[in-house]
């Protein structure tokens, strides 16, 4: 383990939804922790009270939060949440800061900002003691329309509109977005600086094994079975390519189909039934939530990741799966007009307009898989170079330095999208 710098500020990763060792919340927190520790930065975790996983060496865990961002959707919890959940979240954050002994030079970083977090930080920024506590950062992958924790009323919108007038913004409270497109949208719409913080390349994300030319080309779908992530397109892809490529063993699909928080919608159940009707040697279904090792193993063993995401919901919204795929040198199959399409920078995948084209292009990728793999390797190497996980943590700490506190009009919009924003300390 890297020796930690005793003089460095502490970095506390805060995530109310981090309740176990599975899924994106744990994987991202673990990844960011490794990157920070590699730079000698001491790390603390502020997590859900039910957290039961083993943290990395050197990390102190404080179990303070009582509700996840998903509790508003679970039938057994949504009716039990108080109307002022954001106030409770802020009180729990205060408890975590006190338990961790964080000072005014330390940093708290919410890496997955949702509606209740933004409302809680509005209250925090309005308090006199905000200037005395640690620097607080929130990064979000969501635009307002797709943000969890968004009440039917205007509360989250009002919070977003209030930040431009609060003195602590860009002094003690800082905002980030997972994509340049999303950062531009927030900055232009709400009038305060939100800077892009692309997801870093996952720690040890690339496989060193050479591709096996004798095995079928593998198309992978990762994550819960959700319509907005293109799950309903998978049966058509698989059915239309079975006779030409599946029956001969040249192509196969590996499809995670674990239920989302609200369970399986009828259309999702029908899609799963269509996939189950195909030979198991051609379509392998994974009905369970994957642990970190199994998730990574499936990703590293595939060739193409299916990212046929809804254009409306993913025009500017980020995707952890897409970033992990690019960083692992995997080809992407995605719709034009989405964030995922912006990651196909070197021809390592296909960007299509509609499902018929996706079928045709996937068949072409199988025929020229060697060419696509080579382009994906270039693509992945460039992403890993620009989005190093150690630099991610360093940018968080550097944002609070006076030289990096840009006045609004807005640095995010004037020629700086996608460029390095801050010098690493």
N, C-alpha and C positions, 0 to 999 in steps of 0.2 A: 504493500500500500504506500502511496505517495505521502511523504512527510507534510503535515499541515503547517501552515504559517501561523504561529500564535498571534501575530500582529494584524492578520487580515480580518476584515469584517466577517461576521457570521452571515450565512445565507440560509434562510429558513424557507423550504418549499412547503407551501400551504395548499392542501387539497381536501375539501370536505368530502369528496367522493372516493378518497383512497381508503377502502375498507378491507381489502384483502390483497393477495399477491397475484391476482389474475387481471388481464386486460390492459387497456391503454394507460389508465391512470398510474398503475404500478410501474409499468414498463417505462413510461416517460419520466416519472420521478426518479427511478433507479438510474436511468441514462443520464439525466441532468446532474445527479449526485456524483456519478463517476467522473463526469467532465469537470465539475467544480473541484472535487478532491484532487484530480490530476493537476490542477492549477494551485493546489495548496490551500484552497478555501474551505474552512470548516462548515459543515452542513448539519442542519436540524430539520426534522420533519414535523409538521403540524397536520394531523390526519384525523379521520373519523374514529369515534370511540370504539367501533367494532374491529378496528384494524388488527389482523392476526398473523401477518407475514413477518419474515425475518428481514430486518433492515441490513444494509451493508455495514461493514466494520467502520467504527468511528462516527456513526450517525446516532444521535439521540432522538427518540420519537416521543412526541407529546400527543396523546389521544384526547382531542378537545371538541371536535365538531360532532353534532348530533343528527344532522340531516345531509343526505347526498343530493346532488343535482337531479337524481333519478327518482327521488321520493315523491315528487309531484305527479309522477306517472304510475307508480305502483298502487294497485287497488287497496292493498293493506296499509299503506302509509299516507296516501294523499289527503285523506279526510282527517288526519291527525295533526297536520302541520298548522302552526299558528299563522294568522294573517300577517303578522309582523316578523316573519322568519328572518328577514335581513337584520333586524335588531338583535335577535338571538345569535345569529352568526357573528355579528360584530363583537358581542360580549364574549363569545367563545374564542374569537381571535385575540381579544385582550387577555384572556386567560392563558392562551398559548404563548403569547409574547412574554407575559410575566413568568410563566413556568420555565421558559427557555432562557430567561435573563437577558433578552435582547435589548440593546441600547440604541441610542440615536444614530450610531454609525453602522448599525447592522441593517440587513435587508430581509423583507418578507416578499415572497414571489408566488402569486397564484398563477400556475401555468395553464389552467383551464377556467377562464372567467366565464361565469354565467349570470343570469339576471339577479339573483339574490346577492352575489358578490358585488356587482356594480352598485346596487342599492345600499349595501352595507358600507362600501367605501365612500359613497356620497355622504353618509352620516359621519364617517370617520374624518373626512376632509373638512367638515364643518366644525369640528371640535377644536377647542383651543389647544388641547394636549397633542394634536396631530403633529405639531412641529417638534415635540419633545421625544416622540417614539421613533422606531426604526423607519427607514425608507420602505414604502409599500409599492409593489408593482403588480399589475394584473395583465396577463396576456390572454387573448381570446381567439378561438378558431371560428367564432360565430358572428354573423351579422344579426341585427336586432330581430329580423323576421324569423330566424331559425334558432334563436337562443333559448336553451332550457331555462326554466325559472322565470319566464316572462308571463306576468299576470295578464288577464284579458284587458285590464285597464292600462293607463298610460304611465305607470310608476317607473318602469325601467327607462322609457323614453325621457321622462322628466329628469331622471338621474343623469342620463347621458348629456342632456342639454344644459345641465347645471355646471358641468365640470369646467367649461371655458371661463367661468366667472370666479372660480375658487383659487385662492392664492397659493394653496399647497400643490396644485398641479404643476408638474415639471420642477418642483422643488423637493417635496417629500412624497408625492404620489405620481406614479408614472404608468403610462399605458402602452401596450404592445399588441400587435395582431400577428397571427401566424402566417399571413400572406401579404405581399406588397399590395395586392388588389384590395384586400380588406382594410389595411392601414390607410390607403388613399380614401376609401369610402368613408371611414369614420372621421378622418381629419376634415374632409370637405363637407361632410354632412353636419357635424356637431361642433366644429370650430375649436377643437383642442388637439394638441399634438399626439398622435398615435403612430408609433414607429413600427416598421416591420421587423418581426423576429421569426424568420423561417425555422421550422423544426430542424434540429440538428440531425446529422447522419447518425443512425443508431450505433451504439458502442459495439465494436467487433461485428459489424453488420454484414461483411462480405465473406462469402464462402471461398475457400482456397482450392476446392476440388474442381477438376476439369469436367466439363459437361460430358455425359455418357451418350454417345451417338446412337447406341443401340436401344435406348429406352424411348418411350413416346414423349412427344412434346407435351408438357403439363401446363394447363391453364388453371389458375388458382383464384378463388374468391375467398376473401378473409373478412371476418366480422359477422355481426348478427345479420339475419335474413331480413333486410329492409328494402322496401320498394324504392326509396330515394337513392339507394346505392346500387340500383340496377339489378336486384335479385330476380325480378320478373323476366329479365331478358335472357337469363342463363338457360332455361329449358329450350328456347328457340335456337340459341347458338349450338347447344349440344345435339339436339335432334337433327338439325339440318346438316351437320358435319359428320354424323355417325357413319353413314354409308360410304362416304368418300375417304374419310380419314380415321374414324374410330374403329370400324370393323377390322381394319388391317393392323391396328395397334400403333398407328403413327401419332395419335392424339388422344389425350384423356383430360378429364376435368376433376379437380379436387375442390369441393364446395363446402365451406363451413356454413351451417344452416341453424345455428343456435338461435333461440327466440330472442327478440328484443324485449325491453322492459314490459311492454303491454301484451306480450305473448305473440302468437302467430295470427296475423290477419287472414281472412279467408283466401285472398288472392295468393298469399305466400304459401299457405297449405297446398293449394292447387299446384303451384310451381314446384313444390317439393315432391308431390305425387308424380308429376311428369318426369322429374329427374330420377325418382326411384324406379320408374318403368324402364329405364335404360340399363344395360348391363353394368354390374358393379365393377367390372374390370375397366369400364370406360368412364363411369362417374362414381367417384367415392364421396359420400356425404359424411360430414363431421357434425353431429347434432349438438355437441357440447361446447361450452366456453373453454377456450384453450388456455393452458398455463403458458408461462413465458417461454420455456424451452420447446414445447410442442409447436407453439406459434412460430417461433424462429425457425425451427426445423422445416416446417411446411413451406415457409417463405423461401428458404435457401435452396430447397429441392425443386422448386418450380421453375418455369421458363418465362411465363407470361402471367401478369396479374390483370384480372378483369376489373375495370374501374368505370363501368358504364353508368356513371352517376347522373342524377337529375340536373339539368342545366340551371334551372331556377335556384335550387338550393345550394348548388356548388359552383356558381359562377365566380364568387369571390371567397367562398368559405374553404378552409384548409382541409386536408385529409392526411391523417397520420399513416394510414396504410399506403397511400401513394408515395409519400416521402420514404417510408421504409423500403418500398419496392425499388424506387430509383437508386437509393443508397446501396442496395444489395445487388445492383447490376441486373435488375429484371426488366423485361420489356413490358410496356403498358399498352393496354387496349382501352381507349377512352373516347368520350364524346367531345367534339369541338365545343368551345365556349365555356369550358369548365376550368377550374384551377388545375385539375389533374393534367389537362392538355398542355398547360404552360410548362410542365415538367419534361415534356418530350422535346428536348432541345437539340439532340444530336441524331435523331432518327431511330432511337431505341424504343420503337413501338409504333402504333398506328393511332391517329386521331381521325375519328369518323363522324359523319353527320347523322347517320341513322342506323337502325339495326341491320337492315339488308347489307349495308356497306360493311358493318362489323363482321358479318358472316364471311363475306368475300375477302376482307383484309386478313382475318384470322387464318383462313385457308392459305393465303399467300405467305403469311409469316411462317407457317409450318413448312412450306416448301423452301423457304430461304432462312431457316432458323439460325444458321451460322452467321449470316450477315447481320441479322438483327441482334444477336448476342454481342457481336463485336461493337456495334453502335451503343448498345446498352452499357457496356463496360466503360466506354468513353464518357457517356452520360453520368454514370454513377461516380466515376473518378472525379469529375468536375464538381458534382454536388458535394461530395465528401470534402473536397478541398475548400470550398467556399463556406460550408456550414459545419465546421468542426464543433464538437460538443464542448470542448474546453473554452473556445472563444465565446460560446453562448453564455456561459456563466460570467465570463469576464465582462461582457457587454452589459449585463445586469448591474454589476457593481459600478462600472464606468459611467452609467447614465446619470448618476447623482452628482458627478463632479461638475463644478460650476462651468467649466469650459464646454461641457456637453449639454447644457440646458438651453436649448434653442428657444428664442421667443416665437410665439405664433405670429407669423404667417408663413404657411406652415412648412416647416422643413421637409415634411413627408412628401409634399407635392412638388417641390421645386427641384427637379433634377436629381433626386436622391433615392428614388425607389430602386430597391435591389442593390444599391451600392453599400459598402461598409459604412455604418453610421458613426461608430465610435472607435476610437483607438483603444486597443486592449491595454490594461495597466501593466 
